[in-house]
Amino acid sequence: MSAAHYALVEAGGTKFVLGLADAGGTILARHRVETTTPEATLGASIAWLREQRVALAAVGIAAFGPLDLDRASTTYGHIRTTPKPHWTGADFVTPFAEAFACPVGLDTDVNAAALAEQRWGAGKGHGSLLYLTVGTGIGGGFVSDGRLLHGLTHPEMGHMRVPRHGDDHGFAGACPFHGACIEGLACGPAIKARWGASLTELGADHPANAMIAWYLGRALANFQAVLEPACIVLGGGVMATAGLLERVRAEAVAASAGYFLGDPAKIIVPPGLGTDSGLRGALALALSSIAEPAAAVA
């Protein structure tokens, strides 16, 4: 066995991305496991980590939710009600804690990404940051002075209600719970439900671009009014569409009607960590689980 390492788990509804980081925070190895059933997926993840044959100081898990994050709860670390087949009630923490006998840090994937982007990415040097992912779903996390926002549980920002676009009243919405919340109107499946293809496949001139930007701009104006983040990071597959970020900035400013403070080009930005926001977020959770200062990672 070598010196202590950190196990990183980015647990998504489609795939788990695993990582192994050394004591300095360098990611040494990566692996992908398809998300099937909890038993198979968690079992394969633990098996890969065991194959690395290193001592683990902590495990960090950045997971899809909704999650029970109340440490006083008998179901702490479990997934609450989810449309993902087989996963309602699944326990993320116990299998890893029992397998490796070390602390396990857990939070939502978006909360973890927000923490990582604020510490090491686009929000470094800023006191507050909102991370919003726009992909298969829409979710967000907010961090201020290094602390994540929690209430009774974690925020569910994707279920915010926004006005209807004038050309979109015939669409019921893709959210199985609320229909026409921001997730139900602007996530990847909502785009495909209307137009039969992803935003990237539709092309930059397709009217879907303007509509999705309009919705996201209204959501950002709401977040800016409530939280006033110094930095807003927009990630996820939908945001990879060419020109969408610029459209969203313009719509956020228009929707705020003069209340948007600062330069939107400097405030509304892509992830500084690229596709590593999730894994680096898991690292931040692992570090937090053993109260190790973030300065340990360059």
C-alpha positions in Angstrom: 0.0 0.0 0.0 1.2 3.5 -0.9 0.6 6.8 0.9 -2.9 8.1 1.4 -5.0 9.0 -1.6 -8.5 10.3 -2.3 -11.2 8.4 -4.1 -13.4 10.6 -6.3 -16.9 9.6 -7.5 -18.9 11.7 -9.9 -22.2 9.8 -9.8 -24.4 10.6 -12.7 -27.7 9.2 -13.9 -26.0 7.9 -17.1 -22.5 7.1 -15.9 -20.2 7.2 -12.9 -16.9 8.9 -13.4 -14.3 7.6 -10.9 -11.0 9.2 -10.1 -8.0 8.6 -7.8 -6.1 11.7 -6.5 -2.9 11.8 -4.6 -2.2 13.7 -1.4 -1.5 16.8 -3.5 -4.8 16.6 -5.3 -3.4 15.5 -8.7 -5.9 13.1 -10.4 -3.8 10.1 -11.2 -6.4 7.7 -12.7 -9.9 7.8 -14.1 -12.5 5.2 -14.9 -16.1 5.1 -16.2 -18.9 2.8 -15.0 -22.3 2.8 -16.6 -25.2 3.6 -14.3 -27.5 0.6 -14.1 -28.8 -0.6 -10.7 -27.4 0.6 -7.4 -25.9 -2.8 -6.6 -24.1 -3.2 -9.9 -23.0 0.4 -10.3 -21.7 0.9 -6.7 -20.2 -2.6 -6.7 -18.3 -1.9 -9.9 -17.1 1.5 -8.6 -15.8 0.0 -5.3 -14.1 -2.9 -7.2 -12.2 -0.5 -9.4 -11.0 1.6 -6.4 -9.9 -1.6 -4.7 -7.9 -2.5 -7.8 -5.8 0.7 -7.4 -4.3 -0.9 -4.2 -3.8 2.4 -2.4 -4.7 3.6 1.1 -7.6 6.0 1.0 -7.7 9.0 3.3 -11.3 9.8 2.2 -13.9 9.3 -0.5 -15.7 12.2 -2.1 -19.1 11.6 -3.8 -20.7 14.2 -6.1 -24.0 12.6 -6.9 -27.2 13.1 -8.7 -30.2 13.5 -6.4 -32.3 14.5 -4.7 -30.3 13.4 -1.7 -30.9 13.2 2.1 -28.1 15.3 3.4 -29.3 15.6 7.0 -26.7 13.8 9.1 -29.3 13.3 11.9 -31.6 11.4 9.5 -31.8 7.7 9.5 -31.6 7.9 5.7 -28.6 10.2 5.5 -26.8 9.6 2.2 -29.8 8.0 0.5 -31.4 9.2 -2.7 -34.9 10.5 -2.1 -37.7 10.1 -4.6 -36.3 10.1 -8.2 -37.7 9.1 -11.6 -34.4 7.2 -12.2 -35.5 3.5 -12.1 -34.2 1.5 -9.1 -32.5 4.4 -7.4 -35.1 5.8 -5.0 -33.8 5.0 -1.5 -30.3 3.9 -2.7 -27.6 4.5 -0.1 -24.4 6.2 -1.5 -22.4 6.5 1.8 -22.6 3.2 3.6 -21.1 0.9 0.8 -18.0 3.1 0.5 -17.6 3.7 4.2 -17.7 0.0 4.9 -15.5 -0.9 2.0 -12.7 1.5 2.8 -13.1 2.4 6.5 -12.5 6.1 5.9 -14.6 9.3 5.9 -17.0 9.8 3.0 -18.0 13.3 1.9 -21.3 13.6 0.0 -23.2 16.3 -1.8 -25.1 16.9 -5.0 -23.1 17.0 -8.2 -24.0 20.6 -8.8 -23.1 21.6 -5.2 -19.7 19.9 -5.6 -19.1 21.5 -8.9 -19.9 24.9 -7.4 -17.5 24.3 -4.6 -14.7 23.3 -7.0 -15.3 26.2 -9.4 -15.2 28.6 -6.5 -12.0 27.2 -5.0 -10.0 26.3 -8.1 -11.9 27.4 -11.3 -13.8 30.3 -12.7 -14.8 31.6 -9.3 -11.4 31.6 -7.8 -10.9 35.0 -6.0 -14.7 35.6 -5.9 -16.6 35.5 -2.6 -19.7 33.9 -4.1 -20.5 31.7 -7.1 -23.6 30.1 -8.6 -23.0 27.0 -10.7 -25.9 26.0 -13.0 -25.7 22.9 -15.2 -28.0 22.6 -18.2 -28.1 19.1 -19.7 -30.3 16.1 -19.2 -31.7 18.1 -16.3 -31.1 21.5 -14.8 -29.6 21.9 -11.3 -27.7 24.5 -9.4 -25.5 25.1 -6.4 -24.5 28.3 -4.6 -21.3 28.8 -2.5 -20.5 31.9 -0.5 -17.2 32.4 1.4 -16.4 28.8 0.8 -19.7 27.5 2.3 -22.4 25.7 0.3 -26.0 26.8 0.6 -28.3 24.2 2.3 -31.7 24.4 3.8 -33.8 21.5 4.9 -31.9 19.8 2.2 -30.0 21.0 -0.9 -31.4 23.6 -3.4 -33.5 22.3 -6.3 -32.9 25.3 -8.6 -34.0 23.5 -11.8 -37.6 23.5 -10.5 -37.9 27.3 -10.4 -40.9 28.5 -12.3 -40.3 31.1 -15.1 -42.7 32.9 -17.5 -43.7 31.2 -20.7 -42.2 32.3 -23.9 -44.8 33.7 -26.3 -44.2 31.0 -28.9 -44.2 28.1 -26.4 -47.6 27.7 -24.9 -48.4 24.4 -26.6 -45.6 22.5 -24.8 -46.6 20.8 -21.5 -43.0 20.6 -20.2 -40.6 17.7 -19.7 -40.4 17.7 -15.9 -42.2 14.6 -14.5 -43.0 16.6 -11.3 -43.8 20.1 -12.4 -44.1 20.1 -16.1 -43.1 23.6 -17.1 -40.4 24.5 -14.5 -37.1 25.8 -16.0 -35.8 22.2 -16.2 -39.0 21.1 -17.9 -38.7 23.9 -20.5 -35.0 24.2 -21.2 -33.2 20.9 -20.4 -31.9 18.6 -23.1 -34.9 16.2 -23.2 -37.3 19.2 -23.3 -35.5 20.5 -26.4 -35.7 17.1 -28.1 -39.3 16.7 -27.2 -40.2 19.9 -29.1 -37.8 19.7 -32.1 -36.6 16.1 -32.3 -32.9 16.9 -31.9 -30.3 18.4 -29.6 -29.7 22.2 -29.7 -26.3 21.6 -31.3 -27.8 19.3 -34.0 -30.5 21.9 -34.8 -27.9 24.5 -35.7 -27.2 28.1 -34.6 -29.9 29.6 -36.8 -32.7 27.5 -35.5 -35.3 29.4 -33.4 -34.8 27.0 -30.5 -31.6 28.8 -29.6 -33.4 32.0 -29.0 -36.1 30.4 -27.0 -33.8 28.4 -24.7 -31.6 31.5 -24.2 -34.8 33.4 -23.3 -35.7 30.9 -20.6 -32.3 30.6 -19.2 -31.9 34.4 -19.1 -35.1 34.7 -17.1 -33.8 32.1 -14.6 -30.5 33.9 -14.2 -32.2 37.2 -13.6 -34.2 35.5 -10.8 -31.0 34.0 -9.3 -29.2 37.3 -9.6 -32.0 39.1 -7.8 -32.1 36.6 -4.9 -28.5 35.6 -4.5 -26.4 38.3 -6.3 -23.5 35.9 -7.0 -20.2 37.5 -8.1 -19.8 34.7 -10.6 -22.3 32.5 -12.5 -20.9 29.4 -14.1 -23.0 27.7 -16.8 -22.1 24.1 -17.5 -23.7 21.0 -19.0 -24.1 19.6 -22.5 -26.7 22.1 -23.7 -24.4 25.0 -22.9 -21.8 23.5 -25.2 -24.0 24.8 -28.1 -22.0 27.5 -30.1 -23.2 31.0 -29.3 -25.7 30.0 -26.6 -23.7 31.5 -23.7 -23.6 34.9 -25.4 -27.4 34.7 -26.1 -28.0 33.8 -22.4 -26.0 36.8 -21.2 -28.0 39.2 -23.4 -31.3 37.7 -22.2 -30.3 37.8 -18.5 -29.5 41.5 -18.9 -32.8 42.2 -20.7 -34.8 40.2 -18.1 -33.3 42.1 -15.2 -34.6 45.4 -16.5 -31.6 47.4 -15.1 -31.1 45.3 -11.9 -28.2 43.3 -13.3 -25.0 44.6 -11.8 -21.5 44.4 -13.3 -20.3 43.1 -16.7 -22.2 40.1 -17.8 -19.3 38.8 -19.9 -17.2 38.6 -16.7 -20.0 37.4 -14.4 -21.7 34.7 -16.6 -18.9 32.4 -17.7 -18.2 28.8 -18.7 -16.6 26.3 -16.2 -13.0 27.2 -15.5 -12.3 23.5 -14.8 -13.8 22.3 -18.0 -15.2 18.8 -17.8 -13.3 18.2 -14.5 -15.7 20.3 -12.4 -17.4 17.2 -11.1 -14.4 15.2 -10.2 -12.7 18.2 -8.6 -15.9 18.8 -6.7 -15.7 15.2 -5.4 -12.1 16.0 -4.3 -13.4 19.1 -2.5 -15.9 17.0 -0.7 -13.3 14.4 0.3 -11.1 17.1 1.7 -14.0 18.6 3.6 -14.9 15.3 5.1 -11.6 15.2 6.9 -11.4 19.0 7.5 -8.2 19.2 5.4 -7.7 22.8 4.1 -8.3 23.4 0.4 -4.8 25.0 0.2 -3.5 21.5 0.1 -4.4 21.4 -3.6 -2.6 23.7 -6.0 
